[in-house]
Amino acid sequence: MITRLWYIRVVQPQTWQLTGLSRDGVFLVENGKVSDPVTNFRWNESPTEVLQRTTKLSEPIRVTGDETGSQMAPALITTDFNFTSVSDAV
């Protein structure tokens, strides 16, 4: 479970491939329950592809980003999210 993304950058504009880091809130979920905190990860994904693999969405809630300010966004459950490496980010 990822509760916070640090930043998001465009890698490939034509395919809308993005990259970013998780930060301050990555947890292992086992049998439907949070079991342990885990390290931060770098990820590369296309939001279009993530939405195609999304199995559940919550009602939108107000979230605040470091770079984007306040906005409305749902939590989502998706499969096969592409983490590319472990990050030293805190």
Short mmCIF file of the C-alpha atoms (twelve columns), coordinates in Angstrom:
data_MODEL
# 
_entry.id   MODEL 
# 
loop_
_atom_site.group_PDB 
_atom_site.id 
_atom_site.type_symbol 
_atom_site.label_atom_id 
_atom_site.label_alt_id 
_atom_site.label_comp_id 
_atom_site.label_asym_id 
_atom_site.label_seq_id 
_atom_site.Cartn_x 
_atom_site.Cartn_y 
_atom_site.Cartn_z 
_atom_site.pdbx_PDB_model_num 
ATOM 1  C CA . MET A 1  0.000   0.000   0.000   1 
ATOM 2  C CA . ILE A 2  1.379   3.394   -0.971  1 
ATOM 3  C CA . THR A 3  -0.045  6.380   0.886   1 
ATOM 4  C CA . ARG A 4  2.160   9.146   -0.515  1 
ATOM 5  C CA . LEU A 5  4.043   9.867   -3.726  1 
ATOM 6  C CA . TRP A 6  6.919   12.330  -3.506  1 
ATOM 7  C CA . TYR A 7  7.154   13.615  -7.052  1 
ATOM 8  C CA . ILE A 8  6.066   12.630  -10.548 1 
ATOM 9  C CA . ARG A 9  7.971   13.348  -13.777 1 
ATOM 10 C CA . VAL A 10 7.209   12.576  -17.423 1 
ATOM 11 C CA . VAL A 11 9.547   9.974   -18.957 1 
ATOM 12 C CA . GLN A 12 7.825   9.430   -22.317 1 
ATOM 13 C CA . PRO A 13 5.205   12.028  -23.316 1 
ATOM 14 C CA . GLN A 14 3.904   10.003  -26.285 1 
ATOM 15 C CA . THR A 15 2.849   7.073   -24.095 1 
ATOM 16 C CA . TRP A 16 2.298   9.163   -20.948 1 
ATOM 17 C CA . GLN A 17 4.968   7.086   -19.142 1 
ATOM 18 C CA . LEU A 18 5.697   8.664   -15.754 1 
ATOM 19 C CA . THR A 19 8.244   8.058   -13.013 1 
ATOM 20 C CA . GLY A 20 8.333   8.994   -9.352  1 
ATOM 21 C CA . LEU A 21 9.152   7.924   -5.823  1 
ATOM 22 C CA . SER A 22 7.005   6.746   -2.969  1 
ATOM 23 C CA . ARG A 23 7.654   8.514   0.311   1 
ATOM 24 C CA . ASP A 24 6.752   8.257   4.015   1 
ATOM 25 C CA . GLY A 25 4.067   5.659   3.656   1 
ATOM 26 C CA . VAL A 26 4.703   2.339   1.959   1 
ATOM 27 C CA . PHE A 27 3.310   -0.699  3.733   1 
ATOM 28 C CA . LEU A 28 3.154   -4.432  3.140   1 
ATOM 29 C CA . VAL A 29 -0.408  -5.736  3.112   1 
ATOM 30 C CA . GLU A 30 -0.922  -9.425  3.887   1 
ATOM 31 C CA . ASN A 31 -4.322  -11.096 3.996   1 
ATOM 32 C CA . GLY A 32 -6.003  -7.707  3.657   1 
ATOM 33 C CA . LYS A 33 -4.217  -6.134  6.659   1 
ATOM 34 C CA . VAL A 34 -1.218  -3.823  6.957   1 
ATOM 35 C CA . SER A 35 1.576   -5.972  8.373   1 
ATOM 36 C CA . ASP A 36 4.854   -4.008  8.061   1 
ATOM 37 C CA . PRO A 37 6.344   -0.765  6.759   1 
ATOM 38 C CA . VAL A 38 8.649   -1.206  3.773   1 
ATOM 39 C CA . THR A 39 11.235  0.953   2.021   1 
ATOM 40 C CA . ASN A 40 10.463  3.543   -0.617  1 
ATOM 41 C CA . PHE A 41 10.489  2.613   -4.297  1 
ATOM 42 C CA . ARG A 42 11.000  4.263   -7.663  1 
ATOM 43 C CA . TRP A 43 8.205   3.450   -10.088 1 
ATOM 44 C CA . ASN A 44 7.578   3.807   -13.828 1 
ATOM 45 C CA . GLU A 45 3.997   3.599   -15.042 1 
ATOM 46 C CA . SER A 46 1.462   4.987   -17.456 1 
ATOM 47 C CA . PRO A 47 -1.682  6.246   -15.668 1 
ATOM 48 C CA . THR A 48 -3.724  4.931   -18.594 1 
ATOM 49 C CA . GLU A 49 -2.365  1.417   -18.061 1 
ATOM 50 C CA . VAL A 50 -2.760  1.644   -14.280 1 
ATOM 51 C CA . LEU A 51 -6.416  2.598   -14.700 1 
ATOM 52 C CA . GLN A 52 -6.938  -0.347  -17.065 1 
ATOM 53 C CA . ARG A 53 -5.654  -2.651  -14.278 1 
ATOM 54 C CA . THR A 54 -7.622  -0.930  -11.506 1 
ATOM 55 C CA . THR A 55 -10.027 -3.218  -9.676  1 
ATOM 56 C CA . LYS A 56 -11.476 -0.762  -7.112  1 
ATOM 57 C CA . LEU A 57 -11.805 2.996   -6.645  1 
ATOM 58 C CA . SER A 58 -12.861 4.902   -3.537  1 
ATOM 59 C CA . GLU A 59 -14.884 8.080   -3.474  1 
ATOM 60 C CA . PRO A 60 -12.572 11.041  -4.235  1 
ATOM 61 C CA . ILE A 61 -11.044 12.736  -1.206  1 
ATOM 62 C CA . ARG A 62 -9.048  15.964  -0.933  1 
ATOM 63 C CA . VAL A 63 -5.306  15.295  -1.128  1 
ATOM 64 C CA . THR A 64 -2.408  17.734  -0.984  1 
ATOM 65 C CA . GLY A 65 0.716   17.274  -3.073  1 
ATOM 66 C CA . ASP A 66 4.096   18.905  -2.507  1 
ATOM 67 C CA . GLU A 67 4.164   20.173  -6.088  1 
ATOM 68 C CA . THR A 68 0.515   20.227  -7.137  1 
ATOM 69 C CA . GLY A 69 -1.324  21.721  -4.191  1 
ATOM 70 C CA . SER A 70 -4.766  20.528  -3.150  1 
ATOM 71 C CA . GLN A 71 -6.916  18.359  -5.430  1 
ATOM 72 C CA . MET A 72 -9.561  15.652  -5.367  1 
ATOM 73 C CA . ALA A 73 -8.444  12.062  -6.061  1 
ATOM 74 C CA . PRO A 74 -9.694  8.550   -5.248  1 
ATOM 75 C CA . ALA A 75 -7.695  5.790   -3.648  1 
ATOM 76 C CA . LEU A 76 -7.362  2.834   -5.986  1 
ATOM 77 C CA . ILE A 77 -6.473  -0.829  -6.007  1 
ATOM 78 C CA . THR A 78 -4.563  -1.960  -9.065  1 
ATOM 79 C CA . THR A 79 -2.590  -5.022  -10.089 1 
ATOM 80 C CA . ASP A 80 0.967   -5.306  -11.409 1 
ATOM 81 C CA . PHE A 81 2.219   -1.832  -10.482 1 
ATOM 82 C CA . ASN A 82 5.753   -1.432  -11.890 1 
ATOM 83 C CA . PHE A 83 8.296   -0.705  -9.169  1 
ATOM 84 C CA . THR A 84 11.727  -0.407  -10.778 1 
ATOM 85 C CA . SER A 85 14.125  -0.045  -7.831  1 
ATOM 86 C CA . VAL A 86 14.501  0.568   -4.119  1 
ATOM 87 C CA . SER A 87 15.016  4.211   -3.193  1 
ATOM 88 C CA . ASP A 88 17.099  5.773   -0.436  1 
ATOM 89 C CA . ALA A 89 14.537  8.591   -0.210  1 
ATOM 90 C CA . VAL A 90 13.064  9.080   3.239   1 
# 
